[in-house]
Amino acid sequence: MHRPAPAVTALEVVLILLAAAALSVPRGSWRYFGLYVTIVHELGHAFAALMTGRLLTGIQLRFDQSGTTSSTGRAQAVWAGFWGYPVPALLGAALVWSGINGWASAALSAGSILLVLTVLFIRNWQGLLILAAAVVVAGALVLFAPDAFLGHLTLVLGIALLVGAVRDWLNLLSVHLRRRHQLASSDAYLLARSTGVPAAVWLVLFGAVIALAWLGAAAAALPALTLVAA
């Protein structure tokens, strides 16, 4: 499923950035795209739990962009608790790399299959509706988007996820600084309670991984940008 890397012109770079911003910046579009970021966030918790041998028991998604991933097992849940906020940025960087290097179709197909499998773990009706919508959109991209534009679409999605990860992190920071009545829903707060490590440390670690993902995406895109400049 590898295809030649897309030739991205300077105009296309601008359009890709505008499209990614249109998905992840305005409040109206974020109301919907943010739900997709929540799916990725909760899948980050789920895969991290499975990595430590924990048993995944369910995922809940809600229309207010909150979610819950439940798992059981002897292993501590700290590792699983950490990999929520950073994962949308990491996936975004991976999609940017895939779009630049000709693996857009493979990346989107794998993502669609993963979304379908995730239905098995959804435990609320809001989650089923949210996931069903994501599956339909992802499937439509894979089945109907012209091959010539798959790389561009993957870049848009990847950059939008990177922006969405920053937006979610800033919202989490706001919870700790100004909306402390919502602390019970904060991963950083929950990690602090279970480990004794201050929530501020977890916030910094989340931000550091997100920043590294941005650097990785920039490094992946640099060759294409260099060709555009030339």
C-alpha positions, 0 to 999 in steps of 0.5 A, spaced: 500 500 500 506 504 499 505 509 494 510 515 491 510 521 496 505 526 494 508 532 491 506 538 495 506 545 492 507 551 496 499 553 495 498 546 497 502 547 504 498 553 505 491 549 504 493 544 508 495 548 514 488 552 513 484 545 513 488 543 519 486 549 523 479 549 520 478 542 524 481 544 530 481 551 532 474 554 531 469 552 536 464 550 532 468 545 528 472 543 535 465 541 538 466 535 533 473 534 531 474 534 539 470 528 539 475 524 535 481 527 539 477 524 545 477 517 542 485 517 540 486 519 547 482 514 550 485 509 546 492 511 548 490 509 555 487 502 552 493 500 549 498 503 555 494 498 559 494 492 555 502 493 554 502 492 562 498 486 561 492 489 564 485 487 562 481 492 558 474 492 560 471 498 557 471 505 554 466 510 555 465 516 550 461 522 551 458 528 547 462 533 552 469 530 549 470 527 556 471 519 556 473 514 561 477 507 560 477 502 565 482 496 566 483 491 571 490 487 573 495 486 578 500 491 574 499 499 576 495 503 572 500 509 572 503 507 565 496 507 562 494 513 566 499 517 563 498 515 555 492 519 554 494 527 553 500 525 549 497 520 544 493 525 539 500 528 538 504 522 537 499 519 532 499 526 529 506 526 528 505 519 525 500 521 520 504 527 518 510 522 517 505 517 513 503 522 509 510 525 507 513 518 505 507 515 501 504 511 507 497 515 507 493 509 505 496 504 509 495 509 515 488 511 514 486 503 513 489 501 519 486 507 523 479 505 520 480 498 522 482 500 529 476 504 530 471 498 528 475 494 533 474 499 538 466 498 538 467 492 542 469 495 548 465 501 548 460 501 554 455 507 553 450 509 547 454 516 546 460 512 545 457 508 540 454 514 536 461 518 536 465 512 534 460 510 529 460 517 526 468 516 526 468 509 523 463 512 517 468 518 516 474 514 516 471 509 511 469 514 506 476 517 506 479 510 505 474 508 500 472 514 496 478 519 497 482 520 490 489 516 491 492 523 489 489 526 495 490 521 500 497 524 502 494 531 503 488 529 507 493 525 512 497 531 513 491 535 514 489 530 519 495 529 522 496 537 523 489 537 526 491 532 531 497 535 533 493 542 534 488 538 538 493 535 543 496 542 544 488 545 545 487 539 550 493 540 554 491 547 555 484 546 557 487 541 562 492 546 565 486 551 565 483 546 570 488 546 574 489 553 574 482 556 574 477 550 574 479 546 580 472 544 581 473 539 575 480 536 578 477 529 579 477 529 571 484 530 570 489 525 569 494 529 572 490 529 578 489 522 578 496 520 577 498 525 583 494 521 587 496 515 586 503 516 585 505 522 590 508 526 584 505 533 584 500 534 578 505 539 576 510 534 574 505 530 570 503 536 566 510 538 564 511 531 562 505 531 558 507 537 555 514 535 553 511 529 550 507 533 545 512 538 544 517 532 542 511 530 537 511 537 534 518 536 533 518 529 530 512 532 525 516 538 523 523 533 522 518 529 518 515 535 514 522 538 513 524 534 506 518 536 503 518 543 505 525 544 502 523 541 496 517 546 496 522 552 497 527 550 492 
